[in-house]
């Protein structure tokens, strides 16, 4: 089975926050800024963010912005839709911490460029995809590090303990006391 994800995910350097703009009560009033929480991972098609559960973050927003402390708004008003929401931690005396997955909507060239600049400037590298051992052993580019010696008569999906050991067996006399 190949990788499940179409795009690489990146972890932000330091902290980057998702910002929503709630319109002001009157047209002349400035919009109210709602800071959702730190971005935990981002790709070219979406991001995930963790935040304490509150009413303001549960509103139905259509656009998000990304704020980097000390740099200001780096990415401004990207359309998105919510994909998933899970509870990360649930404490008795505190509000639960939630993780929300958001998928970016149709991006124009300007937003795609801003997002690409954000990924190149404010992230620290690709987050490896977690896959099962079976998938790692059966994908050619990663199979070398998980190679195993199988007997033709045995079940090839099952390895014995001897096949999993790496290196030469140690003798008891070689171990320093």
C-alpha positions in Angstrom: 0.0 0.0 0.0 1.6 3.3 -1.0 1.6 6.4 1.2 -1.8 7.7 2.2 -1.0 11.4 2.0 -0.7 13.2 -1.3 1.4 16.1 0.1 4.3 16.3 2.6 3.5 17.7 6.0 5.7 20.2 7.8 6.1 21.2 11.4 6.4 25.0 12.0 9.5 26.6 13.5 8.6 28.1 16.9 4.9 29.0 16.9 2.5 30.1 14.2 -1.1 30.8 15.0 -4.4 30.6 13.1 -6.2 33.9 13.2 -9.9 34.5 12.3 -11.5 37.9 11.8 -15.0 38.3 13.3 -16.8 41.2 11.6 -17.4 44.3 13.8 -20.9 45.1 15.1 -21.0 48.2 12.9 -19.5 48.7 9.5 -17.2 51.4 10.8 -15.9 49.2 13.6 -12.7 47.2 13.2 -13.1 43.5 13.0 -12.4 41.5 16.1 -9.4 39.2 15.9 -9.8 35.7 17.3 -6.6 33.7 17.8 -7.3 30.0 17.6 -4.1 28.3 18.6 -0.7 27.1 17.4 -0.4 25.3 14.1 0.9 21.7 14.7 1.5 20.7 11.1 0.9 22.2 7.7 1.0 21.1 4.1 0.2 22.7 0.8 -3.4 21.5 1.0 -4.3 22.1 4.7 -3.2 22.3 8.3 -4.0 21.2 11.8 -4.2 23.4 14.8 -4.6 22.8 18.6 -6.7 25.1 20.7 -8.6 25.1 24.0 -12.3 24.6 23.4 -14.3 27.8 23.5 -17.4 29.3 21.8 -15.5 31.8 19.6 -13.5 29.1 17.8 -16.6 27.1 17.1 -18.2 29.7 14.9 -18.4 29.1 11.2 -15.6 31.0 9.6 -14.8 31.0 5.9 -11.2 32.4 5.9 -8.1 32.1 8.0 -4.9 33.9 8.4 -1.5 32.8 9.7 0.3 34.9 12.3 4.0 34.4 13.2 5.0 36.3 16.4 7.5 39.0 15.6 6.6 38.9 11.8 2.9 39.7 11.9 0.4 38.2 9.5 2.3 36.1 7.0 -0.6 34.5 5.1 -3.8 36.5 4.9 -7.4 35.4 4.3 -7.1 31.9 2.8 -10.4 30.1 2.2 -10.8 26.8 4.1 -13.2 24.2 5.3 -13.1 22.1 8.5 -12.3 18.4 7.9 -11.9 16.8 11.4 -12.0 17.6 15.0 -10.6 15.4 17.8 -10.0 15.8 21.5 -6.3 15.8 22.4 -6.5 16.0 26.1 -9.4 16.2 28.5 -8.7 17.5 32.1 -11.2 17.6 34.9 -10.7 21.2 35.9 -9.7 22.7 32.5 -11.2 23.1 29.1 -10.4 20.2 26.8 -7.7 20.8 24.2 -9.0 20.1 20.6 -7.2 19.4 17.4 -8.9 20.6 14.2 -7.9 19.6 10.7 -8.6 22.2 8.0 -8.3 21.9 4.2 -7.6 24.9 2.1 -10.1 25.9 -0.5 -9.5 27.0 -4.0 -6.2 29.1 -3.9 -5.4 31.8 -6.3 -1.8 32.4 -7.3 -1.3 35.0 -4.6 -2.4 32.7 -1.8 -0.5 29.8 -3.2 2.7 31.9 -3.3 2.2 33.1 0.3 1.6 29.6 1.5 4.7 28.3 -0.4 6.8 31.1 1.2 5.4 30.2 4.6 6.3 26.5 4.2 9.9 27.3 3.0 10.6 30.0 5.6 8.8 29.1 8.7 8.9 25.2 8.8 11.6 22.9 9.9 11.2 19.8 7.7 9.0 17.0 6.5 7.1 15.0 9.1 7.5 11.3 8.2 4.3 9.4 7.5 3.5 6.7 10.0 2.9 3.4 8.3 2.6 -0.1 9.5 5.5 -2.5 9.4 3.9 -4.4 6.5 3.7 -1.3 4.4 7.3 -0.3 5.2 8.6 -3.7 4.2 6.7 -3.9 0.9 7.5 -0.4 -0.4 10.7 -0.7 -2.5 12.4 2.5 -1.4 12.1 1.6 2.3 12.3 -2.2 2.1 16.1 -2.3 2.3 16.3 -1.3 5.9 13.6 -3.8 6.8 14.9 -6.8 4.8 14.4 -10.2 6.3 15.6 -13.7 5.5 12.7 -16.0 4.8 12.6 -19.8 4.4 10.6 -20.8 1.3 8.5 -23.2 3.4 7.6 -20.7 6.1 5.0 -18.0 6.0 6.7 -15.0 4.4 4.7 -12.4 6.3 6.0 -13.8 9.7 9.6 -13.5 10.8 11.2 -15.4 13.6 13.1 -13.7 16.4 16.4 -14.9 14.9 15.7 -13.1 11.6 15.0 -9.8 13.4 18.2 -9.7 15.3 20.9 -7.3 13.9 24.6 -8.0 14.1 26.6 -10.9 15.6 25.3 -12.7 18.7 27.2 -11.8 21.8 28.9 -14.3 24.0 28.5 -14.0 27.8 32.3 -13.8 28.1 32.4 -10.7 25.9 30.1 -8.7 28.1 32.1 -6.5 30.6 31.0 -6.6 34.2 
